[in-house]
Amino acid sequence: MARLLVIYPTPTDAAAFDKHYAETHIALVYKIPGLKKFELSKGPVVSPTAANGVYLVATLHFETMADLQAGLATPEGQAAAADAQTLPVEGTQMILFESHEA
């Protein structure tokens, strides 16, 4: 499996972030071709040692890294990425990785 992990820090306007994310962004994410699963972990998200300022973690699952990259390159993937830029938050991190069972 391949995953895209999107880590959102605490937004400047949490209410506006939540409203836009729920009413607009989630629907765009679900349109990305090849998406197998979409998970959200809403904060506060903490590390084992301290709070870290993470507000929301989104995990998008794809069958392969090629599927993930192809999905992001589609008009639907680009629309979701463009919409993410409109959220009232700075410092969002995106991490792409493959996972394997051990």
Secondary structure, 3 states (H helix, E strand, C coil): CEEEEEEEECCCCHHHHHHHHHHHHHHHHHCCCCEEEEEEEEEEEECCCCEEEEEEEEEEEECCHHHHHHHHHCHHHHHHHHHHCCCCCCCCEEEEEECCCC
